[in-house]
């Protein structure tokens, strides 16, 4: 197993490879594949919530999971990766779009008074 780097250019290089692999495996038409990839983000978000519930011990039948916060972190990463693959699927330049949006959100947030 390779260990991808997380710097932005290398991150997107890996995301593009994942997307290309998924593109080669899907039997779906592009529009339906877009719907499925965007829907997958919600599925992954649900897994974050499930891990959080266990980390906090909020399910009396299952108790508190000692590995809960590690699972929350892992599931949050899965949401990010899934969203980036979906963005790469719908965007002509996902890396530029992410940078543009980050600049917008950070400007808006950091300038709160």
DRENPA-3360 file (N, C-alpha, C; in nm, 2 decimals, always signed):
BEGIN
1 = XXXXXXXX = +0.08/-0.12/+0.00/+0.00/+0.00/+0.00/+0.09/+0.12/+0.00 ~ +0.06/+0.22/-0.09/+0.13/+0.34/-0.09/+0.08/+0.44/+0.01 ~ +0.16/+0.54/+0.05/+0.11/+0.64/+0.14/+0.11/+0.77/+0.07 ~ -0.01/+0.82/+0.02/-0.01/+0.95/-0.05/+0.03/+1.06/+0.04 ~ +0.09/+1.16/-0.01/+0.12/+1.28/+0.06/-0.01/+1.37/+0.07 ~ -0.01/+1.46/+0.16/-0.13/+1.54/+0.17/-0.12/+1.68/+0.13 ~ +0.00/+1.73/+0.08/+0.01/+1.86/+0.02/-0.09/+1.87/-0.09 ~ -0.15/+1.99/-0.11/-0.26/+2.01/-0.20/-0.23/+1.95/-0.34;
9 = XXXXXXXX = -0.12/+1.98/-0.41/-0.10/+1.92/-0.54/-0.10/+1.77/-0.54 ~ -0.03/+1.71/-0.44/-0.02/+1.57/-0.43/-0.16/+1.51/-0.39 ~ -0.23/+1.58/-0.30/-0.36/+1.53/-0.26/-0.45/+1.52/-0.39 ~ -0.45/+1.62/-0.47/-0.53/+1.62/-0.59/-0.48/+1.52/-0.69 ~ -0.35/+1.50/-0.70/-0.30/+1.39/-0.79/-0.36/+1.26/-0.75 ~ -0.36/+1.23/-0.62/-0.42/+1.11/-0.57/-0.57/+1.10/-0.59 ~ -0.64/+1.21/-0.57/-0.79/+1.22/-0.59/-0.82/+1.19/-0.74 ~ -0.74/+1.25/-0.83/-0.76/+1.22/-0.97/-0.74/+1.08/-1.01;
17 = XXXXXXXX = -0.64/+1.01/-0.94/-0.62/+0.87/-0.97/-0.73/+0.79/-0.92 ~ -0.78/+0.82/-0.80/-0.90/+0.75/-0.74/-1.02/+0.76/-0.84 ~ -1.04/+0.89/-0.88/-1.16/+0.91/-0.97/-1.14/+0.84/-1.10 ~ -1.02/+0.84/-1.16/-1.00/+0.76/-1.28/-1.03/+0.61/-1.26 ~ -0.98/+0.56/-1.15/-1.01/+0.42/-1.12/-1.16/+0.39/-1.11 ~ -1.23/+0.48/-1.03/-1.37/+0.46/-1.02/-1.44/+0.47/-1.15 ~ -1.40/+0.57/-1.23/-1.46/+0.59/-1.37/-1.45/+0.46/-1.45 ~ -1.33/+0.39/-1.44/-1.31/+0.27/-1.51/-1.39/+0.15/-1.46;
25 = XXXXXXXX = -1.44/+0.16/-1.34/-1.51/+0.05/-1.28/-1.66/+0.06/-1.29 ~ -1.71/+0.19/-1.31/-1.86/+0.21/-1.30/-1.93/+0.17/-1.43 ~ -2.04/+0.10/-1.42/-2.12/+0.07/-1.54/-2.22/+0.18/-1.57 ~ -2.22/+0.28/-1.48/-2.33/+0.38/-1.49/-2.30/+0.49/-1.59 ~ -2.40/+0.55/-1.65/-2.38/+0.67/-1.73/-2.33/+0.79/-1.64 ~ -2.27/+0.88/-1.70/-2.20/+0.99/-1.62/-2.30/+1.06/-1.53 ~ -2.41/+1.10/-1.58/-2.51/+1.18/-1.49/-2.55/+1.10/-1.37 ~ -2.57/+0.97/-1.39/-2.61/+0.89/-1.27/-2.49/+0.87/-1.18;
33 = XXXXXXXX = -2.37/+0.86/-1.24/-2.25/+0.84/-1.15/-2.23/+0.97/-1.07 ~ -2.26/+1.08/-1.13/-2.24/+1.21/-1.05/-2.34/+1.21/-0.93 ~ -2.46/+1.17/-0.96/-2.56/+1.16/-0.85/-2.52/+1.06/-0.74 ~ -2.47/+0.95/-0.78/-2.42/+0.85/-0.68/-2.30/+0.90/-0.60 ~ -2.21/+0.97/-0.67/-2.09/+1.02/-0.59/-2.13/+1.13/-0.50 ~ -2.22/+1.21/-0.53/-2.26/+1.32/-0.44/-2.35/+1.26/-0.33 ~ -2.43/+1.16/-0.36/-2.50/+1.09/-0.25/-2.42/+1.02/-0.16 ~ -2.30/+0.97/-0.20/-2.21/+0.90/-0.12/-2.15/+0.99/-0.01;
41 = XXXXXXXX = -2.15/+1.12/-0.03/-2.10/+1.21/+0.07/-2.20/+1.20/+0.19 ~ -2.33/+1.20/+0.17/-2.43/+1.19/+0.28/-2.41/+1.05/+0.35 ~ -2.38/+0.95/+0.28/-2.36/+0.82/+0.34/-2.24/+0.83/+0.44 ~ -2.13/+0.89/+0.39/-2.01/+0.90/+0.47/-2.04/+0.99/+0.59 ~ -2.12/+1.09/+0.57/-2.15/+1.18/+0.69/-2.23/+1.10/+0.79 ~ -2.32/+1.01/+0.75/-2.39/+0.93/+0.84/-2.30/+0.84/+0.92 ~ -2.19/+0.80/+0.86/-2.09/+0.71/+0.93/-2.02/+0.80/+1.03 ~ -1.99/+0.92/+1.01/-1.93/+1.01/+1.11/-2.03/+1.02/+1.23;
49 = XXXXXXXX = -2.15/+1.04/+1.20/-2.25/+1.05/+1.31/-2.26/+0.92/+1.39 ~ -2.25/+0.81/+1.33/-2.26/+0.68/+1.40/-2.13/+0.67/+1.49 ~ -2.01/+0.70/+1.43/-1.89/+0.70/+1.51/-1.89/+0.79/+1.63 ~ -1.95/+0.91/+1.61/-1.96/+1.01/+1.71/-2.05/+0.96/+1.82 ~ -2.16/+0.90/+1.79/-2.26/+0.84/+1.88/-2.19/+0.74/+1.97 ~ -2.10/+0.66/+1.91/-2.03/+0.56/+1.99/-1.92/+0.62/+2.07 ~ -1.85/+0.72/+2.02/-1.75/+0.79/+2.09/-1.80/+0.86/+2.22 ~ -1.92/+0.91/+2.21/-1.99/+0.97/+2.32/-2.06/+0.88/+2.41;
57 = XXXXXXXX = -2.08/+0.75/+2.37/-2.15/+0.65/+2.45/-2.30/+0.68/+2.45 ~ -2.35/+0.73/+2.34/-2.49/+0.77/+2.34/-2.59/+0.66/+2.30 ~ -2.53/+0.54/+2.27/-2.62/+0.43/+2.24/-2.61/+0.33/+2.36 ~ -2.71/+0.32/+2.44/-2.70/+0.24/+2.56/-2.68/+0.09/+2.53 ~ -2.72/+0.05/+2.42/-2.70/-0.09/+2.38/-2.55/-0.12/+2.35 ~ -2.48/-0.02/+2.30/-2.34/-0.04/+2.25/-2.24/+0.02/+2.35 ~ -2.28/+0.11/+2.43/-2.18/+0.17/+2.52/-2.09/+0.27/+2.45 ~ -1.98/+0.30/+2.53/-1.89/+0.40/+2.48/-1.77/+0.32/+2.41;
65 = XXXXXXXX = -1.73/+0.36/+2.29/-1.63/+0.30/+2.22/-1.49/+0.36/+2.25 ~ -1.40/+0.29/+2.31/-1.27/+0.35/+2.35/-1.19/+0.40/+2.23 ~ -1.22/+0.35/+2.11/-1.15/+0.39/+1.98/-1.24/+0.49/+1.91 ~ -1.34/+0.54/+1.98/-1.45/+0.62/+1.91/-1.39/+0.75/+1.84 ~ -1.31/+0.82/+1.91/-1.26/+0.95/+1.84/-1.17/+0.92/+1.73 ~ -1.09/+0.81/+1.73/-1.01/+0.77/+1.61/-1.11/+0.74/+1.50 ~ -1.21/+0.67/+1.53/-1.31/+0.64/+1.42/-1.38/+0.76/+1.37 ~ -1.41/+0.86/+1.45/-1.47/+0.99/+1.41/-1.37/+1.05/+1.31;
73 = XXXXXXXX = -1.24/+1.06/+1.35/-1.14/+1.12/+1.26/-1.13/+1.05/+1.13 ~ -1.13/+0.92/+1.13/-1.12/+0.84/+1.01/-1.24/+0.87/+0.92 ~ -1.36/+0.87/+0.98/-1.48/+0.89/+0.90/-1.49/+1.03/+0.85 ~ -1.44/+1.13/+0.92/-1.44/+1.27/+0.87/-1.34/+1.27/+0.75 ~ -1.23/+1.20/+0.75/-1.14/+1.20/+0.64/-1.21/+1.13/+0.52 ~ -1.29/+1.03/+0.54/-1.36/+0.97/+0.43/-1.46/+1.06/+0.37 ~ -1.53/+1.15/+0.45/-1.62/+1.25/+0.40/-1.54/+1.35/+0.31 ~ -1.42/+1.39/+0.35/-1.34/+1.48/+0.27/-1.30/+1.42/+0.14;
81 = XXXXXXXX = -1.25/+1.30/+0.15/-1.20/+1.23/+0.03/-1.32/+1.21/-0.07 ~ -1.43/+1.16/-0.02/-1.55/+1.14/-0.10/-1.60/+1.27/-0.17 ~ -1.60/+1.38/-0.09/-1.64/+1.51/-0.14/-1.54/+1.55/-0.25 ~ -1.41/+1.53/-0.23/-1.31/+1.57/-0.33/-1.32/+1.49/-0.46 ~ -1.35/+1.36/-0.45/-1.38/+1.28/-0.57/-1.50/+1.33/-0.64 ~ -1.61/+1.36/-0.57/-1.73/+1.42/-0.63/-1.70/+1.55/-0.70 ~ -1.62/+1.64/-0.63/-1.58/+1.77/-0.68/-1.50/+1.75/-0.81 ~ -1.41/+1.66/-0.81/-1.32/+1.62/-0.93/-1.41/+1.57/-1.04;
89 = XXXXXXXX = -1.52/+1.51/-1.01/-1.61/+1.45/-1.11/-1.69/+1.56/-1.18 ~ -1.73/+1.67/-1.10/-1.82/+1.77/-1.16/-1.74/+1.90/-1.20 ~ -1.62/+1.91/-1.16/-1.55/+2.04/-1.19/-1.44/+2.02/-1.30 ~ -1.43/+2.12/-1.38/-1.32/+2.12/-1.48/-1.18/+2.13/-1.41 ~ -1.18/+2.20/-1.30/-1.05/+2.22/-1.22/-1.09/+2.22/-1.07 ~ -1.09/+2.10/-1.01/-1.14/+2.09/-0.87/-1.04/+2.15/-0.78 ~ -0.91/+2.14/-0.81/-0.81/+2.20/-0.72/-0.83/+2.36/-0.72 ~ -0.85/+2.42/-0.83/-0.87/+2.56/-0.84/-1.00/+2.60/-0.77;
97 = XXXXXXXX = -1.10/+2.52/-0.79/-1.23/+2.55/-0.73/-1.22/+2.55/-0.58 ~ -1.15/+2.45/-0.53/-1.14/+2.43/-0.38/-1.06/+2.55/-0.33 ~ -0.95/+2.59/-0.40/-0.87/+2.71/-0.35/-0.95/+2.84/-0.35 ~ -1.03/+2.85/-0.46/-1.12/+2.97/-0.47/-1.22/+2.97/-0.36 ~ -1.28/+2.86/-0.33/-1.39/+2.86/-0.23/-1.33/+2.87/-0.09 ~ -1.21/+2.82/-0.07/-1.14/+2.83/+0.06/-1.11/+2.98/+0.09 ~ -1.06/+3.05/-0.02/-1.03/+3.19/-0.01/-1.16/+3.27/+0.03 ~ -1.27/+3.24/-0.03/-1.40/+3.30/-0.01/-1.44/+3.28/+0.14;
105 = XXXXXXXX = -1.44/+3.15/+0.18/-1.49/+3.12/+0.31/-1.39/+3.17/+0.42 ~ -1.27/+3.16/+0.40/-1.17/+3.21/+0.50/-1.18/+3.37/+0.51 ~ -1.20/+3.44/+0.40/-1.21/+3.58/+0.40/-1.34/+3.62/+0.48 ~ -1.45/+3.55/+0.45/-1.57/+3.58/+0.52/-1.57/+3.55/+0.66 ~ -1.50/+3.44/+0.70/-1.50/+3.40/+0.84/-1.40/+3.48/+0.92 ~ -1.28/+3.50/+0.86/-1.17/+3.57/+0.94/-1.20/+3.72/+0.95 ~ -1.30/+3.77/+0.87/-1.33/+3.91/+0.89/-1.46/+3.94/+0.97 ~ -1.50/+3.83/+1.04/-1.62/+3.85/+1.13/-1.58/+3.95/+1.24;
113 = X = -1.68/+4.03/+1.27/-1.65/+4.13/+1.38/-1.75/+4.10/+1.49;
% end
